[in-house]
Amino acid sequence: MIRGRYYRFSEYLKNRFNKRVFKISVNAGFGCPNIDGTRGSGGCIYCNNEGFSRNAGKIDKELREQISEGISFARNRFRAEKFILYFQAFTNTYGTPDILKKRYDVIREFDDIVSLSIGTRPDCIDSKKVSLLRDYANDYEVWLEIGLQSANDGTLALINRHHDYGEFLRAYDLTVKAGGIRTCVHVIIGLPGESVKDIMRTAGELGRLRPDAVKIHPLHVIRGTELEKMYMAKQYLPMQLEEYASLAAEFLGHLHPETVIQRMTADCFGGYLIAPDWITDKNLVLRSIEERMVSQGIYQGDLLGKT
């Protein structure tokens, strides 16, 4: 049963595993076709993996070492009992199935890992890779985390994604039809040029598609990105917390009530954050969203199908 205003990931994990579960992020040494010139160049305008992925700079550490350190930390700090292995940094289906299998197979060396989560782009998903992930679903709960960011093609072009919404739909449909793989879609609120109508169109599309989970990120300016240049030139102004909270609350209203909300905050590590400062206080962000849901009388799913 869903409690509160929205379906929290912590609640899902408690019901699913009945144990304290912690997500361990690793860098498996993958690249990105939007950075190396295969699909585009320069990457997304907001992207600097060293800013938003704690392990982006740890490729000097062997994958097994990253996992072992993550498990030890989570056991000592959070008393975690089971673990989700999250291939987070860059694009983690960017390679041949043989390469992917070699790196994913490390999961089998750790008895307390119960779930495999793979972060990727829509243009790096095909039937062979989906079939590979489906094989792991025989032993683990498998999540494919697909970066969409926006359902608006104009926005995707502006932020230099080098894929369109149609490519996302193809990848999503391929994954869902395979069965056994849970989907988590990443979106961003506050992208340059997006109106409230644009943001809620994305919310409405996700309400229609009913992914298993959604991650909602507030856009923030990271050092070393094209967005930083736009910010310094006063071509982009980050949202205030009150505006983000209001939009996130409404966004949740358009999602199906059984879609798990894995995240509504952001991370920025190593002094890379330029603006806005409020993203660093996760409790404040979550409290602000829930307060806005209460004041507007919104529960997740209340606005489903009303965009």
N, C-alpha and C positions, 0 to 999 in steps of 0.2 A: 504494500500500500504506500502511496506517495504522501509524505507529510510536508507541511509547510507550503510555501508559495511555488516552489519549483523542485524538480527531481534532482537532488544532489548526487554526485558521483560517490561520495562517501556512503550514502545510503544504499546505492546500488551494490557497492563492493561488500558491504556488511551482509546484505541479503544473499548475495551470490556465493560468497566464500565462507561466511561466518567466522572470519578471522581478521586480524589487523593486517591489511594489505598496503604495500608501499610501492610506488612507481619509481624505477631506477632508469635514469636517462643515460644513454651511451652514445659515443661517436664511433661508428664502425668504419670510418674512412671513405664514405661515399662522397661523390661530388654532386653537382647540380647542372643540368643541361641549360639552365637559364643564366649560368655564370661562365661556363667554359666555352660558350659559343655554339654548342650543338643546336640549341633552340633559340637562344638569344644571347645577349651579353650584358654585363653590368649587374644582373640580378634584379630582383624587385626593389623598388625605390626605398623601401623601409628596411631592407634586409642586411644585417651584419650578424652572422651566426654566433660570433664571439660575444655579442651583446645579449642575445636571448636564449642561447643554449649553453648551459653550464659546462658541458664537456666539449664544446667546439674546439677548444685549444688543447685537448688532451689526446690527440691522435698519436702522440709519442708514447702513450700508455697502451699496452696491448689490451684487447677487448676483454679478455678474462680478468685482467687486473682491474679494469674499470668496474666490472660487474661485482667482483669480490669486495672492492672498496665500498661500492654502493650498498651492498647487502649488510656489511659490517656497520656502516654508518646508520642505516635505517633501523637495524636491530638495537643499537645502543641508544640512539636519539629518540626513536618513536616506538620502540618495542614491537617492531613489525615482525610478523610471523611468516608471511608469504609475500611474493614479489611479482610485479609486472616488469618485464624487460622492455624498455621503450627505446627503439632505434630512432633517435630524435634529430640529430644534427644533419643538415642538408637533405638530400633526396634518397631515401633508403630502399627504393626499388630501381635505382638507376644503375643497371648492370645486367649481365646475363643471368638466367636462372641458376646456372652453376655457381657463379660468384655469390649470388644472394644466399643460396643454400649453405655454402661453406661458412658464411658469416652468421647466418641465423642458427645454424646447428650448434653453436656454442651454448645455446640455451639448455641443451640436453645434459650438460655437465653440472647443472645446478638444480638439486632436487626440490628446492623451495620456491622455484619460479613456477607460477601457475598460469601466466598469461604472456603473450607476445604482442607488442604493439608496434606498428610500423608507420612512421611518418613519411609522406610522399606527396608528389604532384600528380594531377590527373593525366598528364601526358607521359607518365612513366609507369602506367598500368596497362597490362595486356593479358590475354587469356592464359599464357604460360606462367606468368608471375602470380596471377590469381590462383591458378591450379596448385602452384607450389605452396602458397599460404594456406590453401584449403587442406593440404596434407598435414600441416602443423596443427590444424584444428582438431585432429584426432586425439591429440594429447594435451592441448592447451586451449585456453580461450584466446582467440586471435582477433585483434583489432587492426583495421586498416584506417589510418588517420589521413584524410585527403584534404589538402589545402585548396579551398575554393576562394575565400576572402570576400567575394562579391558575386552575385548572379547577374551583374550588369556588365556587358561586354565593353562598354565605353570606359568604365572604371578599370577593368582588367587591363585594357590597353594603356591607360594613363599610368598605372602603377607598374607597368613593364612585366606583366606576368607571362606573356607569350603563350597563353592558352585562352580559349574562350569558354563560355558556359556550356556550349554543346559538347566540348571535350570532357568536361567534368561529368555531364550526364551520361556519356558513353562509359566512362570509367566506373561511375557509381552503379549503373545498371549491370555491367559485367560482374562487379563484385557481389551485388545482391543476388543475382541469378545463380552464382556459384554455390551459394548456401554455406553455412558454417562460419562465415567471416562477419564480424560485427563492424559496422561503419561508424566513424567519427568524422564529422565535417568541421573544418576550421573556417571561421569568418572573422572579419575585422570591422568594428564600428569606428567611424571617424575618418574614413579614407577621403583623400582630396576630391572635392567636387561632388560628393554624394549628398543628395537631399534626404530628408526623412522618408520621402516616398521611395527612393532608391533602396535605402536600408531595409525598409519594411517589405519591399519586393523580395529581397533575399530571404527575409524571415518567412514570408509566405511560401516561397519555393521549398524551403526546408520543412515547413509544416506539411506541405503536400507530399514530399518525398519520404518523410518519417525516418530519417537516419536513426541508428541506435543511440548516437550521442552527438553532441555539438560542443565545440569550444568557441567561445566568444572572446575576442581580444580587443582591448582598447588600443587604437593606434598611438604609438609613441615614437619620439624622434631619437634615433640611435646614432652615435658618433660614427662617422665614416660612411654614411649613406647619402644617396641622392636626396632623400627627404630632409636630411640635415641642411643641405644647400638651399632647398626650398624654404626651410624654416628661417635660416639666416638672412635670406633675401626677402623675408616677409611675404612669401608666396603661399605659405601654409601656416595655419594657426591651430594648435591642438585644442581639443575639446576641454572644457571645464568638467570637473567631476559631476556636477549636478546634471549637465546635459547628457553625459555618458550614462549615468544611472537611469535617467528617464528613458533614453532610447533602449537600453538593455532590458529594462522592465517591460517595455512594449514589445520588444523582440521576443522575449520569452512567452508573451501572450499568444504569439502566432505559432509557436511550436507545439507539436503533439505532446500531450502530458506524459507519454511513455518514453519520450526521448530524454536520455540522461544528459544533464548539464555537467560536463567534465571541468569546465573552467570559464570564468568571466573576468579574470584578472590577467596581469602580464608580469613577466620577469625581465629584468635587465641587469646584467652582471658586469663586474669589473670596471665600474666607473664609466660605462658607455652611455648611460642615460643623459639626454640633454633636456627633454621636456615631454610630458608634464610630470612634476614631482609626485603628484598624488598617486600614481600607479604603484609606488613603492609600499603603500600601506594597504595590503590586501584586505585586512579586516574592515577597514573603512570603506573600501570600494564595495565589498559584498554587503555590508550593512546599509550603505546608501541605496543600493539596488533594491534590497528587500524593503526598505522604508518607502521607496517610491512605489513599489508594487502594492504595499498596504494602502498608501494614500490614494492611489488610483484604482484600488479595488481589483487588481489583476492577479489571477492565478495562471500558471503555465497552461496553455491550451484554450484560455478563454476567448482568444481572438482567432482561433484556427479557422482558416478558410474565409477570413473577412478582409483580405487585402484587395 
